[in-house]
Amino acid sequence: MKKELDDIYQEIFEDALHYMDEGYTVQMVAATYMAIALRLYKTHLTDKDYKRMVKTTLETAVTPFDLKETLH
């Protein structure tokens, strides 16, 4: 399962980079992926689990990408 998750993550991240290369802003790309993710979660989780997932997301620290060093 870890390999599958790594594979799909890399594939979708490369798509995001492609959209930015096409001229879409980082904010547009990120907002679109977030909107899709939230809609998928809202569709497939109970209301309680959805709220818990959003809370966890808000409280989780993330490290930004260094796009200059990311391979396209």
GIPE-V210724 format. One record per residue. PHI is phi in whole degrees, -180 to 180 (none if undefined). NEAR is the number of other ideal C-beta (glycine too) atoms within 12 Angstrom. Layout:
{{PHI:NEAR} {PHI:NEAR}}
This chain:
{{none:7} {-62:8} {-63:9} {-61:10} {-65:11} {-62:12} {-63:13} {-69:14} {-60:15} {-63:17} {-63:14} {-70:19} {-63:22} {-63:17} {-61:20} {-60:29} {-62:23} {-61:15} {-61:22} {-68:23} {-63:16} {-79:12} {110:10} {-74:18} {-73:14} {-56:18} {-63:13} {-65:16} {-67:24} {-63:21} {-63:16} {-65:20} {-64:23} {-66:18} {-62:14} {-65:17} {-61:20} {-63:19} {-66:14} {-63:14} {-60:21} {-62:17} {-72:13} {-108:13} {-110:18} {-68:12} {-59:13} {-63:10} {-67:15} {-63:20} {-62:16} {-66:15} {-65:21} {-63:19} {-61:12} {-62:14} {-61:16} {-64:12} {-92:10} {-90:10} {-74:8} {-129:9} {-102:6} {-69:11} {-78:15} {-98:8} {-63:15} {-69:9} {-102:8} {-78:15} {-76:11} {-93:15}}
